[in-house]
Amino acid sequence: RARELAEDIVEEEAEVSSTEALFTDAAAQEAADAKKLAATRRQQSLLQGYTGNECPECHNFTMVRNGTCEKCDTCGSTSGCS
């Protein structure tokens, strides 16, 4: 019985360490860097005359007003209006 208990503890610790890897400092830094990059790209697009919104198709920040909707200058997709 003691051996089974020890094996269970080892298995639980292994599961905890694998889930903790999702929330490491490196992962937090990666997420922060990605947010900074997106904010920088959004600011640059606003300065270039775009709306600052990300295209749902190509993920570029090159959306321009097209009537009441938006159209992507890069790939031509719209924000859902026809």
A tleap script that builds the chain and sets N, CA, C and O, in Angstrom:
source leaprc.protein.ff14SB
mol = sequence {
  NARG ALA ARG GLU LEU ALA GLU ASP ILE VAL
  GLU GLU GLU ALA GLU VAL SER SER THR GLU
  ALA LEU PHE THR ASP ALA ALA ALA GLN GLU
  ALA ALA ASP ALA LYS LYS LEU ALA ALA THR
  ARG ARG GLN GLN SER LEU LEU GLN GLY TYR
  THR GLY ASN GLU CYS PRO GLU CYS HIE ASN
  PHE THR MET VAL ARG ASN GLY THR CYS GLU
  LYS CYS ASP THR CYS GLY SER THR SER GLY
  CYS CSER
}
set mol.1.N position { 0.821 -1.197 0.000 }
set mol.1.CA position { 0.000 0.000 0.000 }
set mol.1.C position { 0.868 1.266 0.000 }
set mol.1.O position { 0.536 2.244 -0.669 }
set mol.2.N position { 1.959 1.247 0.737 }
set mol.2.CA position { 2.846 2.410 0.804 }
set mol.2.C position { 3.485 2.679 -0.553 }
set mol.2.O position { 3.677 3.835 -0.930 }
set mol.3.N position { 3.812 1.630 -1.282 }
set mol.3.CA position { 4.413 1.792 -2.610 }
set mol.3.C position { 3.414 2.447 -3.568 }
set mol.3.O position { 3.775 3.332 -4.344 }
set mol.4.N position { 2.156 2.003 -3.506 }
set mol.4.CA position { 1.127 2.591 -4.370 }
set mol.4.C position { 0.943 4.066 -4.055 }
set mol.4.O position { 0.802 4.887 -4.961 }
set mol.5.N position { 0.945 4.400 -2.772 }
set mol.5.CA position { 0.805 5.790 -2.362 }
set mol.5.C position { 1.978 6.624 -2.873 }
set mol.5.O position { 1.780 7.740 -3.354 }
set mol.6.N position { 3.182 6.099 -2.774 }
set mol.6.CA position { 4.366 6.809 -3.264 }
set mol.6.C position { 4.300 7.003 -4.773 }
set mol.6.O position { 4.667 8.065 -5.277 }
set mol.7.N position { 3.836 5.987 -5.500 }
set mol.7.CA position { 3.706 6.111 -6.957 }
set mol.7.C position { 2.664 7.154 -7.324 }
set mol.7.O position { 2.851 7.918 -8.272 }
set mol.8.N position { 1.559 7.188 -6.572 }
set mol.8.CA position { 0.527 8.191 -6.829 }
set mol.8.C position { 1.063 9.602 -6.609 }
set mol.8.O position { 0.755 10.515 -7.375 }
set mol.9.N position { 1.858 9.775 -5.571 }
set mol.9.CA position { 2.426 11.093 -5.284 }
set mol.9.C position { 3.361 11.520 -6.407 }
set mol.9.O position { 3.332 12.677 -6.826 }
set mol.10.N position { 4.181 10.615 -6.895 }
set mol.10.CA position { 5.104 10.927 -7.989 }
set mol.10.C position { 4.325 11.308 -9.241 }
set mol.10.O position { 4.696 12.258 -9.931 }
set mol.11.N position { 3.248 10.582 -9.545 }
set mol.11.CA position { 2.431 10.888 -10.724 }
set mol.11.C position { 1.777 12.251 -10.592 }
set mol.11.O position { 1.745 13.017 -11.555 }
set mol.12.N position { 1.252 12.567 -9.406 }
set mol.12.CA position { 0.613 13.865 -9.194 }
set mol.12.C position { 1.617 15.001 -9.346 }
set mol.12.O position { 1.297 16.035 -9.933 }
set mol.13.N position { 2.820 14.821 -8.828 }
set mol.13.CA position { 3.851 15.853 -8.952 }
set mol.13.C position { 4.243 16.060 -10.407 }
set mol.13.O position { 4.515 17.187 -10.820 }
set mol.14.N position { 4.275 14.992 -11.181 }
set mol.14.CA position { 4.609 15.107 -12.603 }
set mol.14.C position { 3.524 15.877 -13.342 }
set mol.14.O position { 3.825 16.690 -14.216 }
set mol.15.N position { 2.264 15.629 -12.997 }
set mol.15.CA position { 1.163 16.347 -13.638 }
set mol.15.C position { 1.201 17.821 -13.279 }
set mol.15.O position { 0.986 18.671 -14.143 }
set mol.16.N position { 1.470 18.137 -12.020 }
set mol.16.CA position { 1.530 19.526 -11.578 }
set mol.16.C position { 2.657 20.257 -12.283 }
set mol.16.O position { 2.467 21.394 -12.714 }
set mol.17.N position { 3.825 19.642 -12.413 }
set mol.17.CA position { 4.953 20.321 -13.047 }
set mol.17.C position { 4.687 20.581 -14.523 }
set mol.17.O position { 5.155 21.587 -15.056 }
set mol.18.N position { 3.947 19.701 -15.198 }
set mol.18.CA position { 3.656 19.940 -16.611 }
set mol.18.C position { 2.653 21.068 -16.788 }
set mol.18.O position { 2.738 21.814 -17.764 }
set mol.19.N position { 1.700 21.214 -15.862 }
set mol.19.CA position { 0.749 22.316 -15.977 }
set mol.19.C position { 1.366 23.624 -15.527 }
set mol.19.O position { 0.972 24.684 -16.013 }
set mol.20.N position { 2.322 23.580 -14.610 }
set mol.20.CA position { 2.992 24.804 -14.183 }
set mol.20.C position { 3.839 25.391 -15.298 }
set mol.20.O position { 4.097 26.595 -15.304 }
set mol.21.N position { 4.270 24.576 -16.233 }
set mol.21.CA position { 5.089 25.060 -17.341 }
set mol.21.C position { 4.319 26.047 -18.210 }
set mol.21.O position { 4.922 26.880 -18.887 }
set mol.22.N position { 2.992 25.958 -18.195 }
set mol.22.CA position { 2.180 26.890 -18.972 }
set mol.22.C position { 2.243 28.298 -18.400 }
set mol.22.O position { 2.013 29.270 -19.119 }
set mol.23.N position { 2.552 28.415 -17.120 }
set mol.23.CA position { 2.506 29.702 -16.445 }
set mol.23.C position { 3.876 30.125 -15.936 }
set mol.23.O position { 3.993 30.712 -14.860 }
set mol.24.N position { 4.890 29.831 -16.696 }
set mol.24.CA position { 6.242 30.200 -16.298 }
set mol.24.C position { 6.498 31.667 -16.606 }
set mol.24.O position { 5.718 32.316 -17.303 }
set mol.25.N position { 7.586 32.168 -16.084 }
set mol.25.CA position { 7.971 33.550 -16.362 }
set mol.25.C position { 8.258 33.742 -17.847 }
set mol.25.O position { 7.971 34.801 -18.407 }
set mol.26.N position { 8.821 32.724 -18.479 }
set mol.26.CA position { 9.118 32.826 -19.913 }
set mol.26.C position { 7.836 32.947 -20.724 }
set mol.26.O position { 7.777 33.725 -21.677 }
set mol.27.N position { 6.811 32.187 -20.359 }
set mol.27.CA position { 5.535 32.269 -21.072 }
set mol.27.C position { 4.885 33.626 -20.848 }
set mol.27.O position { 4.299 34.196 -21.769 }
set mol.28.N position { 4.984 34.141 -19.644 }
set mol.28.CA position { 4.430 35.461 -19.353 }
set mol.28.C position { 5.164 36.533 -20.150 }
set mol.28.O position { 4.540 37.465 -20.657 }
set mol.29.N position { 6.479 36.409 -20.264 }
set mol.29.CA position { 7.265 37.373 -21.035 }
set mol.29.C position { 6.921 37.297 -22.514 }
set mol.29.O position { 6.836 38.324 -23.188 }
set mol.30.N position { 6.722 36.081 -23.025 }
set mol.30.CA position { 6.328 35.911 -24.429 }
set mol.30.C position { 5.005 36.593 -24.712 }
set mol.30.O position { 4.857 37.263 -25.734 }
set mol.31.N position { 4.043 36.430 -23.819 }
set mol.31.CA position { 2.733 37.053 -23.991 }
set mol.31.C position { 2.849 38.574 -23.945 }
set mol.31.O position { 2.206 39.271 -24.730 }
set mol.32.N position { 3.656 39.081 -23.038 }
set mol.32.CA position { 3.846 40.528 -22.938 }
set mol.32.C position { 4.511 41.079 -24.193 }
set mol.32.O position { 4.132 42.144 -24.680 }
set mol.33.N position { 5.497 40.362 -24.719 }
set mol.33.CA position { 6.166 40.797 -25.947 }
set mol.33.C position { 5.207 40.802 -27.129 }
set mol.33.O position { 5.255 41.709 -27.960 }
set mol.34.N position { 4.337 39.802 -27.212 }
set mol.34.CA position { 3.366 39.740 -28.306 }
set mol.34.C position { 2.388 40.903 -28.224 }
set mol.34.O position { 2.016 41.472 -29.250 }
set mol.35.N position { 1.969 41.260 -27.014 }
set mol.35.CA position { 1.059 42.397 -26.849 }
set mol.35.C position { 1.746 43.705 -27.234 }
set mol.35.O position { 1.133 44.573 -27.856 }
set mol.36.N position { 3.019 43.844 -26.865 }
set mol.36.CA position { 3.764 45.053 -27.225 }
set mol.36.C position { 3.894 45.177 -28.737 }
set mol.36.O position { 3.737 46.267 -29.288 }
set mol.37.N position { 4.181 44.064 -29.409 }
set mol.37.CA position { 4.325 44.077 -30.858 }
set mol.37.C position { 3.011 44.460 -31.530 }
set mol.37.O position { 3.004 45.258 -32.467 }
set mol.38.N position { 1.906 43.899 -31.061 }
set mol.38.CA position { 0.600 44.226 -31.638 }
set mol.38.C position { 0.269 45.697 -31.419 }
set mol.38.O position { -0.262 46.352 -32.316 }
set mol.39.N position { 0.577 46.221 -30.238 }
set mol.39.CA position { 0.311 47.629 -29.961 }
set mol.39.C position { 1.160 48.530 -30.851 }
set mol.39.O position { 0.676 49.552 -31.337 }
set mol.40.N position { 2.407 48.166 -31.065 }
set mol.40.CA position { 3.289 48.942 -31.936 }
set mol.40.C position { 2.782 48.931 -33.372 }
set mol.40.O position { 2.750 49.970 -34.031 }
set mol.41.N position { 2.388 47.765 -33.853 }
set mol.41.CA position { 1.871 47.663 -35.227 }
set mol.41.C position { 0.574 48.459 -35.381 }
set mol.41.O position { 0.338 49.070 -36.423 }
set mol.42.N position { -0.264 48.451 -34.344 }
set mol.42.CA position { -1.516 49.212 -34.389 }
set mol.42.C position { -1.219 50.710 -34.450 }
set mol.42.O position { -1.861 51.438 -35.208 }
set mol.43.N position { -0.252 51.174 -33.656 }
set mol.43.CA position { 0.115 52.587 -33.665 }
set mol.43.C position { 0.667 53.000 -35.023 }
set mol.43.O position { 0.335 54.073 -35.528 }
set mol.44.N position { 1.504 52.159 -35.616 }
set mol.44.CA position { 2.064 52.473 -36.928 }
set mol.44.C position { 0.968 52.549 -37.982 }
set mol.44.O position { 1.008 53.413 -38.858 }
set mol.45.N position { -0.006 51.654 -37.902 }
set mol.45.CA position { -1.079 51.666 -38.898 }
set mol.45.C position { -1.942 52.914 -38.755 }
set mol.45.O position { -2.407 53.462 -39.754 }
set mol.46.N position { -2.159 53.367 -37.526 }
set mol.46.CA position { -2.928 54.599 -37.329 }
set mol.46.C position { -2.200 55.796 -37.930 }
set mol.46.O position { -2.827 56.673 -38.524 }
set mol.47.N position { -0.884 55.833 -37.778 }
set mol.47.CA position { -0.104 56.932 -38.342 }
set mol.47.C position { -0.108 56.914 -39.867 }
set mol.47.O position { 0.069 57.953 -40.502 }
set mol.48.N position { -0.311 55.734 -40.455 }
set mol.48.CA position { -0.335 55.605 -41.910 }
set mol.48.C position { -1.736 55.794 -42.489 }
set mol.48.O position { -1.925 55.646 -43.697 }
set mol.49.N position { -2.718 56.118 -41.652 }
set mol.49.CA position { -4.061 56.398 -42.142 }
set mol.49.C position { -5.028 55.228 -42.086 }
set mol.49.O position { -6.160 55.350 -42.553 }
set mol.50.N position { -4.619 54.116 -41.536 }
set mol.50.CA position { -5.517 52.970 -41.388 }
set mol.50.C position { -6.314 53.120 -40.093 }
set mol.50.O position { -6.021 53.993 -39.275 }
set mol.51.N position { -7.318 52.268 -39.910 }
set mol.51.CA position { -8.169 52.381 -38.724 }
set mol.51.C position { -7.519 51.811 -37.473 }
set mol.51.O position { -7.955 52.120 -36.364 }
set mol.52.N position { -6.498 50.995 -37.623 }
set mol.52.CA position { -5.833 50.400 -36.471 }
set mol.52.C position { -6.409 49.062 -36.066 }
set mol.52.O position { -5.967 48.464 -35.086 }
set mol.53.N position { -7.399 48.583 -36.817 }
set mol.53.CA position { -7.986 47.276 -36.523 }
set mol.53.C position { -7.260 46.190 -37.299 }
set mol.53.O position { -6.745 46.426 -38.391 }
set mol.54.N position { -7.227 45.009 -36.726 }
set mol.54.CA position { -6.550 43.876 -37.349 }
set mol.54.C position { -7.505 43.158 -38.297 }
set mol.54.O position { -8.670 42.938 -37.968 }
set mol.55.N position { -7.007 42.798 -39.468 }
set mol.55.CA position { -7.797 42.056 -40.445 }
set mol.55.C position { -8.047 40.641 -39.923 }
set mol.55.O position { -7.112 39.973 -39.481 }
set mol.56.N position { -9.294 40.180 -39.968 }
set mol.56.CA position { -9.575 38.826 -39.481 }
set mol.56.C position { -9.026 37.729 -40.395 }
set mol.56.O position { -8.898 36.584 -39.963 }
set mol.57.N position { -8.704 38.052 -41.636 }
set mol.57.CA position { -8.204 37.051 -42.584 }
set mol.57.C position { -6.679 36.962 -42.573 }
set mol.57.O position { -6.122 35.891 -42.331 }
set mol.58.N position { -6.002 38.083 -42.836 }
set mol.58.CA position { -4.539 38.053 -42.974 }
set mol.58.C position { -3.806 38.586 -41.745 }
set mol.58.O position { -2.581 38.496 -41.671 }
set mol.59.N position { -4.535 39.135 -40.789 }
set mol.59.CA position { -3.996 39.629 -39.518 }
set mol.59.C position { -3.057 40.817 -39.674 }
set mol.59.O position { -2.251 41.089 -38.783 }
set mol.60.N position { -3.150 41.528 -40.796 }
set mol.60.CA position { -2.414 42.778 -40.940 }
set mol.60.C position { -3.276 43.907 -40.394 }
set mol.60.O position { -4.497 43.779 -40.313 }
set mol.61.N position { -2.650 44.991 -40.026 }
set mol.61.CA position { -3.372 46.146 -39.508 }
set mol.61.C position { -3.585 47.159 -40.627 }
set mol.61.O position { -3.248 48.333 -40.472 }
set mol.62.N position { -4.143 46.715 -41.751 }
set mol.62.CA position { -4.319 47.586 -42.919 }
set mol.62.C position { -5.787 47.737 -43.278 }
set mol.62.O position { -6.141 47.724 -44.457 }
set mol.63.N position { -6.641 47.878 -42.282 }
set mol.63.CA position { -8.070 48.063 -42.524 }
set mol.63.C position { -8.352 49.547 -42.759 }
set mol.63.O position { -7.866 50.407 -42.025 }
set mol.64.N position { -9.146 49.832 -43.796 }
set mol.64.CA position { -9.551 51.201 -44.109 }
set mol.64.C position { -11.070 51.261 -44.133 }
set mol.64.O position { -11.742 50.250 -44.341 }
set mol.65.N position { -11.598 52.454 -43.920 }
set mol.65.CA position { -13.045 52.653 -43.974 }
set mol.65.C position { -13.536 52.418 -45.387 }
set mol.65.O position { -12.916 52.847 -46.360 }
set mol.66.N position { -14.665 51.726 -45.483 }
set mol.66.CA position { -15.308 51.459 -46.763 }
set mol.66.C position { -16.802 51.629 -46.526 }
set mol.66.O position { -17.520 50.651 -46.319 }
set mol.67.N position { -17.269 52.879 -46.555 }
set mol.67.CA position { -18.648 53.160 -46.168 }
set mol.67.C position { -18.763 53.039 -44.659 }
set mol.67.O position { -18.019 53.677 -43.914 }
set mol.68.N position { -19.703 52.211 -44.216 }
set mol.68.CA position { -19.845 51.993 -42.775 }
set mol.68.C position { -19.020 50.805 -42.303 }
set mol.68.O position { -18.967 50.519 -41.107 }
set mol.69.N position { -18.380 50.117 -43.235 }
set mol.69.CA position { -17.599 48.917 -42.906 }
set mol.69.C position { -16.113 49.197 -43.067 }
set mol.69.O position { -15.695 50.338 -43.263 }
set mol.70.N position { -15.335 48.144 -42.982 }
set mol.70.CA position { -13.900 48.242 -43.202 }
set mol.70.C position { -13.468 47.217 -44.236 }
set mol.70.O position { -14.037 46.131 -44.346 }
set mol.71.N position { -12.436 47.600 -44.994 }
set mol.71.CA position { -11.874 46.709 -46.007 }
set mol.71.C position { -10.372 46.645 -45.785 }
set mol.71.O position { -9.747 47.646 -45.437 }
set mol.72.N position { -9.793 45.466 -45.987 }
set mol.72.CA position { -8.350 45.293 -45.817 }
set mol.72.C position { -7.646 45.661 -47.116 }
set mol.72.O position { -7.977 45.135 -48.178 }
set mol.73.N position { -6.674 46.565 -47.030 }
set mol.73.CA position { -5.896 46.945 -48.208 }
set mol.73.C position { -4.948 45.835 -48.645 }
set mol.73.O position { -4.541 45.797 -49.807 }
set mol.74.N position { -4.594 44.942 -47.744 }
set mol.74.CA position { -3.649 43.880 -48.071 }
set mol.74.C position { -4.307 42.736 -48.817 }
set mol.74.O position { -3.842 42.349 -49.889 }
set mol.75.N position { -5.392 42.183 -48.261 }
set mol.75.CA position { -5.990 40.990 -48.871 }
set mol.75.C position { -7.364 41.246 -49.478 }
set mol.75.O position { -7.872 40.395 -50.208 }
set mol.76.N position { -7.981 42.395 -49.198 }
set mol.76.CA position { -9.264 42.729 -49.802 }
set mol.76.C position { -10.486 42.239 -49.048 }
set mol.76.O position { -11.609 42.499 -49.480 }
set mol.77.N position { -10.309 41.545 -47.945 }
set mol.77.CA position { -11.477 41.059 -47.209 }
set mol.77.C position { -12.161 42.221 -46.499 }
set mol.77.O position { -11.550 43.260 -46.253 }
set mol.78.N position { -13.432 42.031 -46.173 }
set mol.78.CA position { -14.196 43.074 -45.493 }
set mol.78.C position { -14.493 42.638 -44.068 }
set mol.78.O position { -14.274 41.489 -43.684 }
set mol.79.N position { -14.996 43.589 -43.302 }
set mol.79.CA position { -15.286 43.306 -41.898 }
set mol.79.C position { -16.637 42.631 -41.717 }
set mol.79.O position { -17.132 42.542 -40.594 }
set mol.80.N position { -17.231 42.163 -42.781 }
set mol.80.CA position { -18.496 41.443 -42.679 }
set mol.80.C position { -19.618 42.096 -43.450 }
set mol.80.O position { -20.672 41.488 -43.636 }
set mol.81.N position { -19.419 43.315 -43.901 }
set mol.81.CA position { -20.444 43.981 -44.696 }
set mol.81.C position { -20.259 43.604 -46.158 }
set mol.81.O position { -19.173 43.201 -46.576 }
set mol.82.N position { -21.316 43.736 -46.919 }
set mol.82.CA position { -21.183 43.396 -48.345 }
set mol.82.C position { -20.998 44.620 -49.200 }
set mol.82.O position { -20.870 44.508 -50.419 }
savepdb mol mol.pdb
quit
